[in-house]
Structures are given as structure tokens and as C-alpha cells.
Amino acid sequence: MPDVSLSLKINIADGPSWSIAQKFPVEAYDVIDLIIPPGTIDRVVELQPAAAARVNLVVIQSSLYGPEILFKTSSGADDSTAVALLGPQLYGNSVATLFTQPPNSLKLSNSNPATDPTKAARIQILVGRDATP
């Protein structure tokens, strides 16, 4: 079973600092790397082929951040409220409980004008999950 390791250092100027180290044991992982062109609405990205409760790590990063880049979690039947991708996102243990809809898939949107190809967003997603029931 592979481990995904996270290390994070947070420093506040003239203030405290934190060092965080965490391991996420996963049975399987997927790396998703795609381009979301400007003008795209609700492009579906499958995260988990089975029960969303098996997802225990989701990391999202983008080449472009801002209120025009949105994501929603989707159970397949219902969607969560859209969230602006304003910076890298990390959701760890019990990730399925953090969203209003189980994260079977994400729906990604880029509301920048379709006429501006420089506003394409390269989105990279890491999903860690349990592969066995």
C-alpha cells in the first residue's frame, strides 16, 4: 500500500511558524492532468469508480487561479455549490464528509471569455483512495 506524504511549512513574518508532516495511506491513486479552456462549463472529471467514501485525499492545483475557475463536487445525481479555485486545494482524511455532495466526480468551469486562449487553465488533481471494500 503506497503512502502519500505531505510536508508543509507555514511562516508568518515576525510571527509563529508551523511545520506539518502527514502521511496518507492509500491503496490506489490517480493523477489527472487536463486543460480547461476558457468558456468551459461543468466539464466532468471522474474521481472514484465506486463509493465516494473511499476517497481519502484530493489535491487540486492549477496554472490559473481566480473567481473564473470553479469546481463542484458531484455525486452523479446532485452537485455541490460551485467553489472558486483561488489557490491550491488539499482535502485529506474523511474528504467525503467535507463536501455537500460525495466526490464521485468534479465539475470544472472556466468562465474566462472563450475568445482569450491565454486564459486556459491546466488543472492537476491527485486522488488517493481505498481500492477494496
N, CA, C and O atoms as CSV, one atom per row, in Angstrom:
chain,resi,resn,atom,element,x,y,z
A,1,MET,N,N,0.852,-1.167,0.000
A,1,MET,CA,C,0.000,0.000,0.000
A,1,MET,C,C,0.904,1.238,0.000
A,1,MET,O,O,1.712,1.405,0.913
A,2,PRO,N,N,0.780,2.108,-1.010
A,2,PRO,CA,C,1.643,3.293,-1.039
A,2,PRO,C,C,1.176,4.343,-0.041
A,2,PRO,O,O,-0.005,4.423,0.297
A,3,ASP,N,N,2.114,5.133,0.417
A,3,ASP,CA,C,1.795,6.283,1.257
A,3,ASP,C,C,1.999,7.541,0.423
A,3,ASP,O,O,2.948,7.633,-0.355
A,4,VAL,N,N,1.112,8.497,0.589
A,4,VAL,CA,C,1.310,9.816,0.027
A,4,VAL,C,C,1.766,10.685,1.188
A,4,VAL,O,O,1.074,10.777,2.201
A,5,SER,N,N,2.919,11.323,1.054
A,5,SER,CA,C,3.466,12.150,2.123
A,5,SER,C,C,3.246,13.622,1.815
A,5,SER,O,O,3.414,14.069,0.680
A,6,LEU,N,N,2.870,14.358,2.838
A,6,LEU,CA,C,2.667,15.794,2.738
A,6,LEU,C,C,3.592,16.463,3.733
A,6,LEU,O,O,3.671,16.056,4.892
A,7,SER,N,N,4.291,17.491,3.280
A,7,SER,CA,C,5.037,18.337,4.212
A,7,SER,C,C,4.737,19.782,3.835
A,7,SER,O,O,4.757,20.160,2.664
A,8,LEU,N,N,4.462,20.565,4.853
A,8,LEU,CA,C,4.041,21.940,4.652
A,8,LEU,C,C,4.683,22.789,5.720
A,8,LEU,O,O,4.681,22.427,6.897
A,9,LYS,N,N,5.234,23.917,5.317
A,9,LYS,CA,C,5.811,24.858,6.265
A,9,LYS,C,C,5.110,26.189,6.087
A,9,LYS,O,O,5.034,26.721,4.980
A,10,ILE,N,N,4.601,26.719,7.177
A,10,ILE,CA,C,3.891,27.992,7.170
A,10,ILE,C,C,4.666,28.955,8.056
A,10,ILE,O,O,4.920,28.665,9.225
A,11,ASN,N,N,5.045,30.110,7.496
A,11,ASN,CA,C,5.756,31.136,8.250
A,11,ASN,C,C,4.988,32.438,8.185
A,11,ASN,O,O,4.533,32.850,7.118
A,12,ILE,N,N,4.847,33.080,9.321
A,12,ILE,CA,C,4.246,34.397,9.385
A,12,ILE,C,C,5.362,35.371,9.727
A,12,ILE,O,O,6.073,35.181,10.714
A,13,ALA,N,N,5.522,36.418,8.913
A,13,ALA,CA,C,6.575,37.399,9.164
A,13,ALA,C,C,6.445,37.945,10.578
A,13,ALA,O,O,5.370,38.390,10.983
A,14,ASP,N,N,7.535,37.911,11.324
A,14,ASP,CA,C,7.564,38.369,12.716
A,14,ASP,C,C,6.524,37.660,13.581
A,14,ASP,O,O,6.043,38.220,14.566
A,15,GLY,N,N,6.183,36.437,13.213
A,15,GLY,CA,C,5.192,35.679,13.973
A,15,GLY,C,C,5.573,34.214,14.037
A,15,GLY,O,O,6.720,33.846,13.784
A,16,PRO,N,N,4.618,33.398,14.371
A,16,PRO,CA,C,4.896,31.966,14.524
A,16,PRO,C,C,5.079,31.267,13.176
A,16,PRO,O,O,4.771,31.808,12.114
A,17,SER,N,N,5.585,30.063,13.269
A,17,SER,CA,C,5.690,29.203,12.086
A,17,SER,C,C,5.265,27.800,12.489
A,17,SER,O,O,5.355,27.406,13.652
A,18,TRP,N,N,4.803,27.065,11.500
A,18,TRP,CA,C,4.362,25.691,11.711
A,18,TRP,C,C,5.006,24.809,10.662
A,18,TRP,O,O,5.186,25.212,9.513
A,19,SER,N,N,5.346,23.611,11.070
A,19,SER,CA,C,5.774,22.571,10.147
A,19,SER,C,C,4.798,21.412,10.306
A,19,SER,O,O,4.584,20.908,11.408
A,20,ILE,N,N,4.222,21.007,9.210
A,20,ILE,CA,C,3.228,19.948,9.234
A,20,ILE,C,C,3.733,18.813,8.357
A,20,ILE,O,O,4.150,19.034,7.220
A,21,ALA,N,N,3.693,17.617,8.880
A,21,ALA,CA,C,4.037,16.414,8.116
A,21,ALA,C,C,2.918,15.409,8.331
A,21,ALA,O,O,2.518,15.144,9.465
A,22,GLN,N,N,2.428,14.865,7.258
A,22,GLN,CA,C,1.298,13.937,7.333
A,22,GLN,C,C,1.480,12.863,6.265
A,22,GLN,O,O,1.928,13.152,5.155
A,23,LYS,N,N,1.136,11.641,6.601
A,23,LYS,CA,C,1.110,10.566,5.617
A,23,LYS,C,C,-0.330,10.137,5.419
A,23,LYS,O,O,-1.098,10.023,6.374
A,24,PHE,N,N,-0.678,9.905,4.186
A,24,PHE,CA,C,-1.993,9.417,3.827
A,24,PHE,C,C,-1.829,8.036,3.215
A,24,PHE,O,O,-1.402,7.926,2.066
A,25,PRO,N,N,-2.159,6.971,3.955
A,25,PRO,CA,C,-2.085,5.643,3.351
A,25,PRO,C,C,-3.218,5.487,2.331
A,25,PRO,O,O,-4.383,5.740,2.637
A,26,VAL,N,N,-2.865,5.076,1.148
A,26,VAL,CA,C,-3.862,4.860,0.096
A,26,VAL,C,C,-3.578,3.514,-0.564
A,26,VAL,O,O,-2.431,3.072,-0.626
A,27,GLU,N,N,-4.622,2.875,-1.051
A,27,GLU,CA,C,-4.446,1.626,-1.798
A,27,GLU,C,C,-4.253,1.907,-3.282
A,27,GLU,O,O,-3.640,1.122,-4.005
A,28,ALA,N,N,-4.784,3.036,-3.716
A,28,ALA,CA,C,-4.665,3.403,-5.130
A,28,ALA,C,C,-4.673,4.919,-5.239
A,28,ALA,O,O,-5.190,5.618,-4.368
A,29,TYR,N,N,-4.101,5.405,-6.307
A,29,TYR,CA,C,-4.143,6.843,-6.557
A,29,TYR,C,C,-4.230,7.087,-8.052
A,29,TYR,O,O,-3.840,6.250,-8.866
A,30,ASP,N,N,-4.739,8.230,-8.382
A,30,ASP,CA,C,-4.801,8.673,-9.773
A,30,ASP,C,C,-4.277,10.093,-9.840
A,30,ASP,O,O,-4.504,10.898,-8.936
A,31,VAL,N,N,-3.580,10.389,-10.912
A,31,VAL,CA,C,-3.150,11.741,-11.205
A,31,VAL,C,C,-3.875,12.150,-12.479
A,31,VAL,O,O,-3.753,11.499,-13.517
A,32,ILE,N,N,-4.621,13.227,-12.386
A,32,ILE,CA,C,-5.408,13.724,-13.516
A,32,ILE,C,C,-4.798,15.053,-13.928
A,32,ILE,O,O,-4.594,15.929,-13.088
A,33,ASP,N,N,-4.511,15.209,-15.195
A,33,ASP,CA,C,-3.866,16.412,-15.714
A,33,ASP,C,C,-4.620,16.820,-16.969
A,33,ASP,O,O,-4.574,16.109,-17.973
A,34,LEU,N,N,-5.311,17.951,-16.928
A,34,LEU,CA,C,-6.114,18.346,-18.078
A,34,LEU,C,C,-6.139,19.860,-18.232
A,34,LEU,O,O,-5.814,20.602,-17.305
A,35,ILE,N,N,-6.525,20.293,-19.402
A,35,ILE,CA,C,-6.669,21.706,-19.723
A,35,ILE,C,C,-8.164,22.031,-19.735
A,35,ILE,O,O,-8.962,21.328,-20.354
A,36,ILE,N,N,-8.522,23.097,-19.046
A,36,ILE,CA,C,-9.901,23.598,-19.058
A,36,ILE,C,C,-9.878,24.908,-19.856
A,36,ILE,O,O,-9.476,25.948,-19.335
A,37,PRO,N,N,-10.309,24.852,-21.110
A,37,PRO,CA,C,-10.268,26.053,-21.945
A,37,PRO,C,C,-11.233,27.117,-21.431
A,37,PRO,O,O,-12.219,26.793,-20.770
A,38,PRO,N,N,-10.954,28.379,-21.730
A,38,PRO,CA,C,-11.913,29.423,-21.363
A,38,PRO,C,C,-13.254,29.158,-22.041
A,38,PRO,O,O,-13.312,28.668,-23.169
A,39,GLY,N,N,-14.325,29.490,-21.332
A,39,GLY,CA,C,-15.670,29.252,-21.855
A,39,GLY,C,C,-16.221,27.880,-21.525
A,39,GLY,O,O,-17.339,27.559,-21.929
A,40,THR,N,N,-15.464,27.052,-20.796
A,40,THR,CA,C,-15.904,25.705,-20.433
A,40,THR,C,C,-16.809,25.759,-19.206
A,40,THR,O,O,-16.499,26.434,-18.225
A,41,ILE,N,N,-17.924,25.046,-19.270
A,41,ILE,CA,C,-18.854,24.976,-18.136
A,41,ILE,C,C,-19.064,23.508,-17.759
A,41,ILE,O,O,-19.455,22.689,-18.591
A,42,ASP,N,N,-18.799,23.195,-16.506
A,42,ASP,CA,C,-19.089,21.877,-15.921
A,42,ASP,C,C,-18.476,20.696,-16.676
A,42,ASP,O,O,-19.173,19.733,-16.994
A,43,ARG,N,N,-17.180,20.768,-16.960
A,43,ARG,CA,C,-16.501,19.591,-17.525
A,43,ARG,C,C,-16.356,18.550,-16.416
A,43,ARG,O,O,-15.805,18.833,-15.352
A,44,VAL,N,N,-16.855,17.352,-16.677
A,44,VAL,CA,C,-16.884,16.293,-15.667
A,44,VAL,C,C,-15.548,15.560,-15.637
A,44,VAL,O,O,-15.019,15.157,-16.673
A,45,VAL,N,N,-15.013,15.394,-14.426
A,45,VAL,CA,C,-13.772,14.648,-14.185
A,45,VAL,C,C,-14.090,13.580,-13.155
A,45,VAL,O,O,-14.390,13.899,-12.004
A,46,GLU,N,N,-14.028,12.320,-13.553
A,46,GLU,CA,C,-14.331,11.204,-12.651
A,46,GLU,C,C,-13.204,11.037,-11.637
A,46,GLU,O,O,-12.033,10.968,-12.009
A,47,LEU,N,N,-13.565,10.972,-10.343
A,47,LEU,CA,C,-12.580,10.792,-9.286
A,47,LEU,C,C,-12.554,9.385,-8.734
A,47,LEU,O,O,-11.492,8.879,-8.371
A,48,GLN,N,N,-13.710,8.747,-8.667
A,48,GLN,CA,C,-13.820,7.479,-7.962
A,48,GLN,C,C,-14.821,6.589,-8.677
A,48,GLN,O,O,-15.961,6.999,-8.894
A,49,PRO,N,N,-14.420,5.382,-9.046
A,49,PRO,CA,C,-15.338,4.490,-9.754
A,49,PRO,C,C,-16.374,3.820,-8.857
A,49,PRO,O,O,-17.336,3.235,-9.355
A,50,ALA,N,N,-16.189,3.900,-7.538
A,50,ALA,CA,C,-17.130,3.232,-6.620
A,50,ALA,C,C,-17.585,4.227,-5.560
A,50,ALA,O,O,-17.720,5.417,-5.845
A,51,ALA,N,N,-17.820,3.761,-4.364
A,51,ALA,CA,C,-18.341,4.605,-3.291
A,51,ALA,C,C,-17.401,5.770,-2.992
A,51,ALA,O,O,-16.201,5.577,-2.802
A,52,ALA,N,N,-17.954,6.967,-2.953
A,52,ALA,CA,C,-17.152,8.167,-2.716
A,52,ALA,C,C,-16.504,8.163,-1.342
A,52,ALA,O,O,-15.498,8.841,-1.136
A,53,ALA,N,N,-17.059,7.412,-0.400
A,53,ALA,CA,C,-16.474,7.343,0.941
A,53,ALA,C,C,-15.070,6.741,0.922
A,53,ALA,O,O,-14.331,6.873,1.898
A,54,ARG,N,N,-14.697,6.088,-0.168
A,54,ARG,CA,C,-13.353,5.511,-0.273
A,54,ARG,C,C,-12.293,6.555,-0.602
A,54,ARG,O,O,-11.101,6.282,-0.455
A,55,VAL,N,N,-12.696,7.735,-1.039
A,55,VAL,CA,C,-11.747,8.805,-1.346
A,55,VAL,C,C,-11.232,9.373,-0.033
A,55,VAL,O,O,-12.019,9.802,0.810
A,56,ASN,N,N,-9.898,9.377,0.146
A,56,ASN,CA,C,-9.357,9.947,1.377
A,56,ASN,C,C,-8.309,11.026,1.140
A,56,ASN,O,O,-7.662,11.482,2.083
A,57,LEU,N,N,-8.140,11.435,-0.107
A,57,LEU,CA,C,-7.218,12.527,-0.409
A,57,LEU,C,C,-7.584,13.118,-1.767
A,57,LEU,O,O,-7.717,12.395,-2.754
A,58,VAL,N,N,-7.744,14.430,-1.806
A,58,VAL,CA,C,-7.922,15.145,-3.068
A,58,VAL,C,C,-7.047,16.389,-3.008
A,58,VAL,O,O,-7.168,17.192,-2.083
A,59,VAL,N,N,-6.172,16.550,-3.987
A,59,VAL,CA,C,-5.336,17.736,-4.109
A,59,VAL,C,C,-5.614,18.326,-5.491
A,59,VAL,O,O,-5.588,17.614,-6.495
A,60,ILE,N,N,-5.878,19.629,-5.532
A,60,ILE,CA,C,-6.163,20.314,-6.796
A,60,ILE,C,C,-5.214,21.494,-6.918
A,60,ILE,O,O,-5.114,22.315,-6.007
A,61,GLN,N,N,-4.521,21.577,-8.040
A,61,GLN,CA,C,-3.712,22.757,-8.325
A,61,GLN,C,C,-3.962,23.174,-9.762
A,61,GLN,O,O,-4.397,22.376,-10.593
A,62,SER,N,N,-3.679,24.440,-10.039
A,62,SER,CA,C,-3.981,24.979,-11.351
A,62,SER,C,C,-2.877,25.943,-11.788
A,62,SER,O,O,-2.153,26.502,-10.964
A,63,SER,N,N,-2.771,26.118,-13.088
A,63,SER,CA,C,-1.859,27.123,-13.626
A,63,SER,C,C,-2.485,28.508,-13.575
A,63,SER,O,O,-1.807,29.511,-13.800
A,64,LEU,N,N,-3.773,28.562,-13.279
A,64,LEU,CA,C,-4.522,29.815,-13.262
A,64,LEU,C,C,-5.521,29.758,-12.113
A,64,LEU,O,O,-6.313,28.820,-12.023
A,65,TYR,N,N,-5.489,30.745,-11.246
A,65,TYR,CA,C,-6.418,30.823,-10.131
A,65,TYR,C,C,-7.250,32.089,-10.259
A,65,TYR,O,O,-6.819,33.064,-10.875
A,66,GLY,N,N,-8.430,32.073,-9.682
A,66,GLY,CA,C,-9.270,33.249,-9.665
A,66,GLY,C,C,-10.732,32.868,-9.634
A,66,GLY,O,O,-11.075,31.690,-9.733
A,67,PRO,N,N,-11.600,33.861,-9.495
A,67,PRO,CA,C,-13.030,33.583,-9.383
A,67,PRO,C,C,-13.639,33.002,-10.651
A,67,PRO,O,O,-14.770,32.519,-10.623
A,68,GLU,N,N,-12.912,33.042,-11.761
A,68,GLU,CA,C,-13.420,32.479,-13.014
A,68,GLU,C,C,-13.221,30.961,-13.098
A,68,GLU,O,O,-13.858,30.300,-13.917
A,69,ILE,N,N,-12.350,30.413,-12.264
A,69,ILE,CA,C,-12.069,28.971,-12.259
A,69,ILE,C,C,-12.857,28.368,-11.097
A,69,ILE,O,O,-12.584,28.660,-9.933
A,70,LEU,N,N,-13.829,27.529,-11.423
A,70,LEU,CA,C,-14.739,26.987,-10.418
A,70,LEU,C,C,-14.714,25.468,-10.422
A,70,LEU,O,O,-14.446,24.836,-11.444
A,71,PHE,N,N,-15.002,24.889,-9.250
A,71,PHE,CA,C,-15.215,23.450,-9.198
A,71,PHE,C,C,-16.397,23.137,-8.305
A,71,PHE,O,O,-16.711,23.876,-7.373
A,72,LYS,N,N,-17.049,22.018,-8.612
A,72,LYS,CA,C,-18.143,21.475,-7.816
A,72,LYS,C,C,-17.859,20.000,-7.621
A,72,LYS,O,O,-17.249,19.363,-8.480
A,73,THR,N,N,-18.295,19.454,-6.498
A,73,THR,CA,C,-18.291,18.005,-6.358
A,73,THR,C,C,-19.650,17.506,-6.811
A,73,THR,O,O,-20.661,18.196,-6.681
A,74,SER,N,N,-19.652,16.295,-7.346
A,74,SER,CA,C,-20.896,15.724,-7.850
A,74,SER,C,C,-21.002,14.273,-7.430
A,74,SER,O,O,-20.042,13.507,-7.515
A,75,SER,N,N,-22.182,13.915,-6.978
A,75,SER,CA,C,-22.466,12.524,-6.624
A,75,SER,C,C,-22.892,11.729,-7.854
A,75,SER,O,O,-23.021,10.506,-7.796
A,76,GLY,N,N,-23.108,12.422,-8.958
A,76,GLY,CA,C,-23.672,11.818,-10.157
A,76,GLY,C,C,-25.127,12.184,-10.312
A,76,GLY,O,O,-25.649,12.258,-11.424
A,77,ALA,N,N,-25.786,12.416,-9.173
A,77,ALA,CA,C,-27.191,12.820,-9.192
A,77,ALA,C,C,-27.347,14.292,-8.834
A,77,ALA,O,O,-28.214,14.979,-9.373
A,78,ASP,N,N,-26.500,14.776,-7.920
A,78,ASP,CA,C,-26.577,16.161,-7.460
A,78,ASP,C,C,-25.189,16.767,-7.406
A,78,ASP,O,O,-24.187,16.064,-7.284
A,79,ASP,N,N,-25.151,18.114,-7.500
A,79,ASP,CA,C,-23.897,18.859,-7.441
A,79,ASP,C,C,-23.860,19.734,-6.200
A,79,ASP,O,O,-24.896,20.177,-5.705
A,80,SER,N,N,-22.655,19.976,-5.704
A,80,SER,CA,C,-22.468,20.948,-4.638
A,80,SER,C,C,-22.532,22.355,-5.233
A,80,SER,O,O,-22.607,22.526,-6.450
A,81,THR,N,N,-22.502,23.329,-4.376
A,81,THR,CA,C,-22.365,24.715,-4.808
A,81,THR,C,C,-20.967,24.886,-5.400
A,81,THR,O,O,-20.015,24.274,-4.918
A,82,ALA,N,N,-20.835,25.707,-6.433
A,82,ALA,CA,C,-19.539,25.956,-7.052
A,82,ALA,C,C,-18.623,26.703,-6.082
A,82,ALA,O,O,-19.059,27.585,-5.342
A,83,VAL,N,N,-17.344,26.326,-6.105
A,83,VAL,CA,C,-16.321,26.949,-5.276
A,83,VAL,C,C,-15.264,27.521,-6.208
A,83,VAL,O,O,-14.799,26.837,-7.120
A,84,ALA,N,N,-14.882,28.779,-5.981
A,84,ALA,CA,C,-13.827,29.396,-6.780
A,84,ALA,C,C,-12.486,28.786,-6.400
A,84,ALA,O,O,-12.184,28.606,-5.220
A,85,LEU,N,N,-11.701,28.475,-7.393
A,85,LEU,CA,C,-10.359,27.935,-7.188
A,85,LEU,C,C,-9.400,29.126,-7.081
A,85,LEU,O,O,-8.828,29.577,-8.074
A,86,LEU,N,N,-9.241,29.621,-5.847
A,86,LEU,CA,C,-8.436,30.813,-5.601
A,86,LEU,C,C,-6.998,30.481,-5.234
A,86,LEU,O,O,-6.157,31.373,-5.129
A,87,GLY,N,N,-6.717,29.205,-5.041
A,87,GLY,CA,C,-5.382,28.739,-4.699
A,87,GLY,C,C,-5.408,27.228,-4.649
A,87,GLY,O,O,-6.466,26.620,-4.812
A,88,PRO,N,N,-4.255,26.611,-4.426
A,88,PRO,CA,C,-4.222,25.152,-4.333
A,88,PRO,C,C,-5.161,24.663,-3.241
A,88,PRO,O,O,-5.348,25.331,-2.224
A,89,GLN,N,N,-5.752,23.486,-3.460
A,89,GLN,CA,C,-6.702,22.902,-2.514
A,89,GLN,C,C,-6.192,21.538,-2.068
A,89,GLN,O,O,-5.669,20.766,-2.871
A,90,LEU,N,N,-6.353,21.249,-0.772
A,90,LEU,CA,C,-5.972,19.955,-0.211
A,90,LEU,C,C,-7.082,19.507,0.717
A,90,LEU,O,O,-7.448,20.216,1.654
A,91,TYR,N,N,-7.609,18.337,0.452
A,91,TYR,CA,C,-8.641,17.740,1.295
A,91,TYR,C,C,-8.140,16.364,1.700
A,91,TYR,O,O,-7.881,15.516,0.846
A,92,GLY,N,N,-8.002,16.138,3.016
A,92,GLY,CA,C,-7.418,14.905,3.499
A,92,GLY,C,C,-8.427,13.920,4.021
A,92,GLY,O,O,-9.532,13.805,3.491
A,93,ASN,N,N,-8.043,13.200,5.075
A,93,ASN,CA,C,-8.874,12.140,5.649
A,93,ASN,C,C,-10.312,12.598,5.819
A,93,ASN,O,O,-10.572,13.749,6.171
A,94,SER,N,N,-11.226,11.704,5.570
A,94,SER,CA,C,-12.665,11.977,5.640
A,94,SER,C,C,-13.097,13.024,4.619
A,94,SER,O,O,-14.035,13.785,4.855
A,95,VAL,N,N,-12.410,13.054,3.491
A,95,VAL,CA,C,-12.695,14.066,2.470
A,95,VAL,C,C,-14.151,14.041,2.041
A,95,VAL,O,O,-14.717,15.096,1.755
A,96,ALA,N,N,-14.768,12.883,1.987
A,96,ALA,CA,C,-16.158,12.794,1.520
A,96,ALA,C,C,-17.110,13.559,2.425
A,96,ALA,O,O,-18.168,13.999,1.975
A,97,THR,N,N,-16.752,13.724,3.685
A,97,THR,CA,C,-17.637,14.440,4.607
A,97,THR,C,C,-17.489,15.960,4.511
A,97,THR,O,O,-18.289,16.693,5.092
A,98,LEU,N,N,-16.482,16.438,3.789
A,98,LEU,CA,C,-16.253,17.880,3.702
A,98,LEU,C,C,-17.112,18.560,2.647
A,98,LEU,O,O,-17.287,19.778,2.685
A,99,PHE,N,N,-17.639,17.807,1.726
A,99,PHE,CA,C,-18.414,18.367,0.630
A,99,PHE,C,C,-19.899,18.093,0.840
A,99,PHE,O,O,-20.270,17.130,1.511
A,100,THR,N,N,-20.746,18.942,0.263
A,100,THR,CA,C,-22.184,18.719,0.379
A,100,THR,C,C,-22.652,17.585,-0.509
A,100,THR,O,O,-23.750,17.061,-0.324
A,101,GLN,N,N,-21.825,17.201,-1.477
A,101,GLN,CA,C,-22.113,16.045,-2.329
A,101,GLN,C,C,-20.898,15.124,-2.313
A,101,GLN,O,O,-19.769,15.613,-2.348
A,102,PRO,N,N,-21.092,13.821,-2.261
A,102,PRO,CA,C,-19.962,12.897,-2.282
A,102,PRO,C,C,-19.116,13.110,-3.542
A,102,PRO,O,O,-19.663,13.272,-4.633
A,103,PRO,N,N,-17.797,13.112,-3.398
A,103,PRO,CA,C,-16.934,13.434,-4.533
A,103,PRO,C,C,-16.685,12.258,-5.485
A,103,PRO,O,O,-15.556,11.784,-5.612
A,104,ASN,N,N,-17.742,11.794,-6.147
A,104,ASN,CA,C,-17.533,10.791,-7.192
A,104,ASN,C,C,-16.867,11.434,-8.403
A,104,ASN,O,O,-16.073,10.805,-9.102
A,105,SER,N,N,-17.207,12.708,-8.638
A,105,SER,CA,C,-16.591,13.437,-9.743
A,105,SER,C,C,-16.522,14.914,-9.381
A,105,SER,O,O,-17.194,15.382,-8.462
A,106,LEU,N,N,-15.696,15.629,-10.126
A,106,LEU,CA,C,-15.647,17.082,-10.039
A,106,LEU,C,C,-16.206,17.636,-11.332
A,106,LEU,O,O,-16.099,17.005,-12.383
A,107,LYS,N,N,-16.801,18.812,-11.258
A,107,LYS,CA,C,-17.207,19.550,-12.449
A,107,LYS,C,C,-16.414,20.845,-12.438
A,107,LYS,O,O,-16.513,21.641,-11.504
A,108,LEU,N,N,-15.618,21.049,-13.499
A,108,LEU,CA,C,-14.728,22.195,-13.592
A,108,LEU,C,C,-15.242,23.179,-14.628
A,108,LEU,O,O,-15.701,22.788,-15.701
A,109,SER,N,N,-15.158,24.467,-14.295
A,109,SER,CA,C,-15.596,25.518,-15.207
A,109,SER,C,C,-14.527,26.597,-15.286
A,109,SER,O,O,-13.789,26.836,-14.330
A,110,ASN,N,N,-14.460,27.243,-16.446
A,110,ASN,CA,C,-13.563,28.369,-16.672
A,110,ASN,C,C,-14.386,29.437,-17.381
A,110,ASN,O,O,-14.608,29.359,-18.590
A,111,SER,N,N,-14.836,30.434,-16.627
A,111,SER,CA,C,-15.726,31.443,-17.200
A,111,SER,C,C,-14.999,32.604,-17.867
A,111,SER,O,O,-15.624,33.601,-18.228
A,112,ASN,N,N,-13.687,32.483,-18.034
A,112,ASN,CA,C,-12.985,33.496,-18.825
A,112,ASN,C,C,-13.537,33.478,-20.240
A,112,ASN,O,O,-14.032,32.444,-20.688
A,113,PRO,N,N,-13.465,34.608,-20.966
A,113,PRO,CA,C,-14.007,34.656,-22.327
A,113,PRO,C,C,-13.366,33.606,-23.234
A,113,PRO,O,O,-12.144,33.466,-23.272
A,114,ALA,N,N,-14.199,32.878,-23.957
A,114,ALA,CA,C,-13.710,31.825,-24.856
A,114,ALA,C,C,-12.784,32.381,-25.935
A,114,ALA,O,O,-12.025,31.630,-26.548
A,115,THR,N,N,-12.842,33.673,-26.165
A,115,THR,CA,C,-12.009,34.305,-27.202
A,115,THR,C,C,-10.584,34.565,-26.732
A,115,THR,O,O,-9.758,35.033,-27.516
A,116,ASP,N,N,-10.273,34.267,-25.452
A,116,ASP,CA,C,-8.935,34.526,-24.916
A,116,ASP,C,C,-8.232,33.219,-24.573
A,116,ASP,O,O,-8.343,32.740,-23.445
A,117,PRO,N,N,-7.502,32.627,-25.536
A,117,PRO,CA,C,-6.855,31.331,-25.294
A,117,PRO,C,C,-5.756,31.390,-24.232
A,117,PRO,O,O,-5.333,30.341,-23.745
A,118,THR,N,N,-5.283,32.575,-23.862
A,118,THR,CA,C,-4.264,32.664,-22.814
A,118,THR,C,C,-4.846,32.379,-21.440
A,118,THR,O,O,-4.099,32.259,-20.469
A,119,LYS,N,N,-6.166,32.270,-21.339
A,119,LYS,CA,C,-6.831,32.019,-20.060
A,119,LYS,C,C,-7.221,30.556,-19.869
A,119,LYS,O,O,-8.074,30.243,-19.038
A,120,ALA,N,N,-6.596,29.658,-20.637
A,120,ALA,CA,C,-6.805,28.226,-20.411
A,120,ALA,C,C,-6.140,27.851,-19.086
A,120,ALA,O,O,-5.056,28.342,-18.770
A,121,ALA,N,N,-6.784,26.992,-18.323
A,121,ALA,CA,C,-6.254,26.575,-17.025
A,121,ALA,C,C,-5.824,25.117,-17.087
A,121,ALA,O,O,-6.619,24.240,-17.425
A,122,ARG,N,N,-4.573,24.867,-16.764
A,122,ARG,CA,C,-4.104,23.482,-16.618
A,122,ARG,C,C,-4.384,23.078,-15.177
A,122,ARG,O,O,-3.816,23.638,-14.239
A,123,ILE,N,N,-5.259,22.106,-15.017
A,123,ILE,CA,C,-5.667,21.623,-13.694
A,123,ILE,C,C,-5.034,20.255,-13.469
A,123,ILE,O,O,-5.121,19.369,-14.319
A,124,GLN,N,N,-4.402,20.099,-12.322
A,124,GLN,CA,C,-3.832,18.821,-11.937
A,124,GLN,C,C,-4.495,18.387,-10.631
A,124,GLN,O,O,-4.596,19.157,-9.676
A,125,ILE,N,N,-4.941,17.141,-10.619
A,125,ILE,CA,C,-5.679,16.607,-9.475
A,125,ILE,C,C,-5.026,15.292,-9.054
A,125,ILE,O,O,-4.762,14.423,-9.886
A,126,LEU,N,N,-4.774,15.160,-7.770
A,126,LEU,CA,C,-4.302,13.902,-7.194
A,126,LEU,C,C,-5.437,13.362,-6.336
A,126,LEU,O,O,-5.964,14.063,-5.472
A,127,VAL,N,N,-5.805,12.122,-6.580
A,127,VAL,CA,C,-6.864,11.456,-5.811
A,127,VAL,C,C,-6.273,10.216,-5.178
A,127,VAL,O,O,-5.723,9.364,-5.876
A,128,GLY,N,N,-6.378,10.101,-3.860
A,128,GLY,CA,C,-5.974,8.891,-3.156
A,128,GLY,C,C,-7.213,8.212,-2.614
A,128,GLY,O,O,-8.127,8.877,-2.128
A,129,ARG,N,N,-7.250,6.886,-2.694
A,129,ARG,CA,C,-8.468,6.195,-2.272
A,129,ARG,C,C,-8.164,4.759,-1.836
A,129,ARG,O,O,-7.091,4.214,-2.092
A,130,ASP,N,N,-9.153,4.179,-1.171
A,130,ASP,CA,C,-9.135,2.760,-0.887
A,130,ASP,C,C,-9.705,2.049,-2.103
A,130,ASP,O,O,-10.752,2.441,-2.619
A,131,ALA,N,N,-9.042,1.032,-2.554
A,131,ALA,CA,C,-9.475,0.325,-3.767
A,131,ALA,C,C,-10.306,-0.919,-3.464
A,131,ALA,O,O,-10.939,-1.476,-4.360
A,132,THR,N,N,-10.305,-1.351,-2.216
A,132,THR,CA,C,-11.050,-2.571,-1.869
A,132,THR,C,C,-12.147,-2.232,-0.855
A,132,THR,O,O,-11.961,-1.364,-0.003
A,133,PRO,N,N,-13.284,-2.915,-0.951
A,133,PRO,CA,C,-14.369,-2.640,0.009
A,133,PRO,C,C,-14.010,-3.058,1.417
A,133,PRO,O,O,-14.814,-2.894,2.334
